[in-house]
Amino acid sequence: MKVLPPVMVSFSVTRRCNLRCKHCYSESVEEPHPNDLSTEEAKRVISEIAEAGARLIIFDGGEPLMRPDIYELISHARDVGLRPLMGTNATLITPEVARKLKEAGLRALAISLDGADPKAHDEFRGVEGAWEQTMIGIENVKKAGIPFQIAPTLRRGRVDEWLKVAEKAKELGAMAVEVFDYVSTGRGGENPDLALTTEERRRFAEQYIARQRADDMVYRCIAIPHLWVEIERTVPEEEVMMKFVRTCCGAGIRYACVLYDGTVYPCMVLQVKAGDVREQSFVDIWYNSPVFATLRDRDKLEGKCGSCEWRYICGGARCKAYIATGNMMAEDPTCWLEGDALKRSP
């Protein structure tokens, strides 16, 4: 099987964070990890990500702005030919920080916003006043001329909240809304009751499709790959091509995650070790890791996912299969498709 270069790599450069979000995959804390990659090590990894053929690098955390050398890392990514992006809570973005991000070469930001009002956002993010600080950060980003998208997280009992956040995103001038499903990994495993029910997830899919068909805003979704099957089944082909962004599980196929201590995962929420950049190059890990090789072979999928005719474009959420069973190729327990819905029309 020919291995294609990664489209994007997420580099979680620190576990430090000033918030305490209920879903945090990295279980971030206020202190740096004792085994953090040094500046030179991080720059070497960034160079190797470019050498592997990636186009995008996403600086993530924790909160990446709590790493002192973040501007140097962004500049290095730009200099080696990558398009540097950042995932942030935006609470630390002062006018000076926004200016330095722009000068370093940052191309865009994904800003977490989990409620259209302070109460909903702050309760989930674990710090009172976070929403207000995020709003200030967004205004500073806008003044600096850095494009941004808004990234809400779905959670049980509040599945409709993302629609309010989407309206707020339009009001703020965001270029896109990228919705994350709640995944019970990292600190998220302490709050499994926040994961959507199957019916809520299906309801979200209906809302998402209707919203994208009626709206010029760009919508994306992470960790609900079955959404793409519903799009293919229910939306005319021409409209699919014109309006929708593919949302299949790309873990180890077109995406990977490097942590602050050098560990490489297929995805930030599929925490199966594929390698360590202190022991081998990222290029070697991407092209030769047995974990990645397994994920790339969709014929190794088991259960309903293994017999589903959509497996090559969906593949199920491998993170949720792993969390539920300890087997990353097991059937995705959150898939609502059954019977004829698993078959593709000729």
RATAMO-V759818 format. One record per run of one state. SS is the DSSP state (h for helix, s for strand, l for the rest). FROM is the first residue (numbers start at 1). TO is the last residue. If there is no record, write none. Layout:
ss/from/to
SS/FROM/TO
SS/FROM/TO
This chain:
ss/from/to
l/1/7
s/8/12
l/13/15
s/16/16
l/17/28
s/29/29
l/30/38
h/39/51
l/52/55
s/56/60
l/61/63
h/64/66
l/67/69
h/70/79
l/80/82
s/83/88
l/89/94
h/95/104
l/105/107
s/108/112
l/113/117
h/118/125
l/126/129
h/130/144
l/145/146
s/147/151
l/152/152
s/153/153
l/154/160
h/161/172
l/173/175
s/176/180
l/181/185
h/186/194
l/195/197
h/198/214
l/215/217
s/218/222
l/223/225
h/226/234
l/235/236
h/237/243
l/244/250
s/251/251
l/252/254
s/255/258
l/259/262
s/263/267
l/268/269
s/270/276
l/277/281
h/282/288
l/289/289
h/290/296
l/297/297
h/298/300
l/301/302
h/303/307
l/308/317
h/318/325
l/326/338
h/339/342
l/343/346
